[in-house]
Amino acid sequence: MTEQERTSQIGVAIDAHVARLTEQHAHLSASLTAIQAAIEARLRDDGLNYHLVKGRVKSSESVKGKLSKIGSEGTLKYPNGLDDLDDILAVRVITYIEPDVANVVSALTGQFRVLENTDKKAQQVNKGVLGYAAHHLVLEVDADSTPTGCAGCIGQRFEVQVKTVLQHAWAEFEHDIRYKAVGAIPPAIDRAFTLASGLLELADNEFVKIHQAVAQEDVSIPDDASSRAEPITPDALAEVLVAELPDHPRSKKEQYDWLVNLLNAVDITTVEEAVDLIGSADWNFVRERMDYKFPAGHVRIVDDLLLKEFGHQYIEETKALGDDPARASKLRFRLKKLGSP
């Protein structure tokens, strides 16, 4: 076979793979929607604070370019076409601070089957260099423990990149510059990117210090009668929880709105009633029974406290609150962990 014939044969094979991708696009898009919803539900269930969850289906143009890559031995880098690609579906989870990257990884590796688990930042540290920092996962929807809504995509592989907002900004800018570059990147540009990477790592560390300092601030719970008689608001509730649970991270701001609705559902409507419940709670009992992998966010641990206090009544009163269709079954499972039948 001549080189021209071989090249033509490869082109035909790649076009067939791209055509297959086009045929599967509707199914892949539906799978991505289900997987992204399952990821967001898991992060919400664990009370994790994050900036953004965003997914995409790899474009036909991008797939064609990737499948056309030639390896070091002069053969196709991905000889099996689409079956060799783990990132046809990809999701980015962007956190605010570095410790939450590890928490997100822990949450997702407990929900899906893990095919690959790579800490890019750790690799950089081991090499003694600075550069791209993120945590990459290749996951699969498992038939044995299928997340709610994912029954139609069992066996689907997908990639997840977990990084902080600063790591994300660096990676996006660096990719944009290199993608648009004509020819090799000058050494001065490489050096500038390395310097910027180091500065962003320092900034990430400072963000963690700021987060810790805020968590350690003394927050006073309202003690005057008029303030305590006021209806509970998301902001007032957040202040109470920061004061009572300083070792548990803040939840996403909008989740405190939802938590107010949960409290109201069991007739806890004022600041005083919330303070009385939260201040007298046996938090150690809840922690020990639930056996959290990491400190639960404010909203998650209070949700568990309310479940402990009100049992099956709480499930009935709150199962339809929010957008999680599996909330009732999750609450029943958690109630058993708390020791109730």
N, C-alpha and C positions, 0 to 999 in steps of 0.2 A: 504494500500500500504506500502510495506516495504521500509526502507531507501535506500536499494540497488536499488529497482525498481524506486523509486523517483529520485535517482541520474542518473539512466540510462535514464529516461524520459527527465530530464533536458538536458542531454548530446545530446540526439537526437534533441531536440528543438534548442539548440545552433548550432548544425551542420547544421540544416535547414536554420537558419539565415545566417550563414557563406556562405552556398551555394548560397543563394539569393544575398548576397553581390558580390560574384564572377560573377554571371550572370549580375549584374548591373555595373560591373567595367568599361566597355567601356563608358557607359553613364556618370558615375560619373567622369571619367577622362576628358571627353569633357566638362562637367559642370564646373569642377575646372578650366580648361583652360579659359573658358568664364568669369567666376567670377573673376579670378585673373586679366585678361585683363581689365575688367570693373573697378576694384579697382585701377589699375595703371593709367587708363585713368582719373579717378576722381581725383586722387592725382596730376596728371600732369595738369589737367584743373584748379585746385585750386592753382597751383604754389607751392605746398608743396615740401620741400626738405626732402628726406628720403634715407636711406642706402640700403634697400632691401625689396622686396615683394616676398615671397616664399610660395607656397602651396603644399599640399600633400593629397592623398587619404589614409585613414587609412588602414593598411594592414589587411589581413584576420586573421593573427596570433594575432595582437593587438586587433582586434574586438572580437575574440574568448575569449581572456584573460579578456577583460572588461565585456563581457556578462556573464562570469562565476563567477563574484564577488557576494558574498553573503552579504546582508545587516545585520543590527544590530538585526533584528528579525528572522534571519535564513532563510529568503526567498531571491530570486534573486533580486539584486539591480536594474536590468533592465528587468522587466518581459515581456515587449513588444518588446524585441529584438532591431532590428535596428531602430524602430520607437522611441525608447527612447534615441538614441544617436544623439547629436548635432554636434559632431566633426568628423563624417565620412569624411567630407571635412573640411579642416582647412587651414587657411592662416595666416602667420606671416608678420606683417609690422614692420620693424625695423627702428627707427628714430635715429638721432644723439643726439638730446637734448630733455629734458623732456617736454617743452612746446609744441613741435610738436606732442607728443602723444595725447594731448587733441585736437589739430587741426585735426589730422587724424581721431580720434573718431567722431568729429563733421562732417567731410566730409562724412564718411561712414554711419553714422546714418541718414544722409540726402539723401542717395542714395538707401538704402535697408530698408526693414521692420525690426524693432528691436524687437527681442524676449527676449533677456537678455542683460543687460548692467552693468557690474561689474568692479569697480575699485579696483583691488586687493591691490594696494599700500594704498589707502584710508582705506581699511579694516585693514591693518597692523597698520597704524597710529592710528586708533581708538582703537585698542587693546593695543597700546603702545609697540609694538614689531617690530622687523626688520625681513625681510625675502623676500620671493618671491614678486616681484613688477612688475605688468603689468596690462594692461586694457584688459579685456575679453569681447567680444561681441558675441552673437548668433544672426545671421541675416538670412533673408529669401529673396529670389528673389520675388519681389511683382508683381502681374499681373497688378496692376494699374499704376505702374511707373517702367517698366522693363528697366534696363540699356541696352544700345546697345550691341548686341551679346549674350544676355542672354535669348532670347525668348524660347530656347529649355530647359531651366532649371527653369521655373517658379514654385514656391513652394519649391524649394530646400533650405534646411537649411544648414548653415555652421558656423563654429566658426572662429573668428578673434582674434588673440592676438597682441596687439600693445605695444611695449616696446622699450626702448633705447638700443643702442648697448651694454652698460655696463650691463643693466638688463638682456639682452639676454645671454651674456657671463656667468653671475652668474647662471642663470637658467639651461643652458645647462650643465655646469660643475657639479652643484649640482645634477641634474637628473642622469648624468652619474655615479657619485659616488654612489648614493643610489641604482641605478639599478643593479650595479655590486656587491653591498655589500652582504655578506653572513651573515644573521642574523641581529640583531639590530645594528644601527649606534652608536658607542661610544659617550658619552656625550661631550667629548673633540672635536669630529668632528662637532657635532651640534653647539657647542660654536664657533668654527672656522668659520663655515658658517655664523653664525649670525654676527660675527665681520666683515667678508668680505662684507656682505650685507650693513653694516653701512658705511664702507669705500667707497663702490661703490656709495652709495647715496651721500656722500660728493663729490665724483668725478663728479657725474652727475650735482650737483649744481655748481661746478667749471666750467664745460663745458658751462653751461648757462652764467656764468659771462664772460667767454672768448668770447662767441658769442656776448654778449651785448657790450663788450669792442671793438671788431672788428667793430661792426656796428656803433659805435660812433666815430671811427677814422676819422680824416679829410682826405678826399681823393681829390686830386686836379684834375680838369678836364684839359686836355691839352689846352694850350692857344697860343702856337706858331703855326704859319701858316703851317709849314711843317708837324707837327704832326697831325693837324686837317684835313689836306688834305689826310692823309693816309686812305686806305680802312678800314672800320670798322671790327674789329676782335672780337671773343667772349670775350677775356680778356679785351680789351679796352671797350667793351660795358658793361661788368660787373663793371668796375671802374666808368664809367659814372653813372650807375644806383645806385651804392653804394653812390656816392656823392649826387645825386638828390633825391633818395628815401631811406634815412637811416632808416626810420621806417618800411620799407617793407623787409621781409627776402630774402636772396639770394636764388635763385633757384638751382636745380641740375646743375652741371657744364656742362653736355652735352646739357642742354636745351638752354644755351646761343648760342650754334652752330645753333640750330633751329631758335632762335630769329633773328640771323643775316640773315638767309634765308628769314624770314618774312619781314624784313626791305628791303632787296634787291628786293623782289618781288614788292614793291611799289617805287622802284628807290631811296631808301635811302641807299647809299653805302659807304659814307665816315664818319669819326669821326665827322667832322663839321656838316654834315647833321643830324646825330643822336643827337648830342648835341643841335642843334637848335630845333629839334622836342621835345626832352625830357625836355629841359630847359624851353620851353615856354608852356608846356602842362598844362591844367586845371585839375590837379590831383584830386582836391576835387570834381569836377563834376563827374569824372569817379567813384570815391569811393561812392558817394551818390547814383548815378544811379544803380551801380552794387550791392550795399548793401552787401559787403562781410561779411561773418560770422567771419572772422579773417583777419588780414592784408595779402593781396594777395602777392604771391611771385613776384619778378621782372618780370619774363617772362609773367606771367598771366596778370598783370596790363598793361604792354606795349602792349600785344596782344589786350587788350580791348581798349587802347588808339588808336592803329592803326585802329581798327574797327570803332571807333568813327570818326576818321579823314577821312577815305577813304570809309566807308560804303560798299555798295554792290560790288564795285570794289575790295575791299580787300577780300571779301568772294570768289569771282571768282579767284583771283590771288593766294590765299593761301589754298583753300579747299583741294588740293591734297598734300600739304606739310605735312610730318609726317606720322604716321601710324594709325591715327584715322579715320575710315570710316564715322563717324558721325560728322566730324568737320563742314561741311557746315550747317547742321541743328542746331548745337549748336551755331554757329556764328549768324545765322539768329535770334535765340531766344535772344541772348545777344544784338544784334543790336536793337531789340524792347525795351529792358530794357534801352538802351542808348537814346531812344527817337526817333529813326528813323523808318519809316514805313517799 
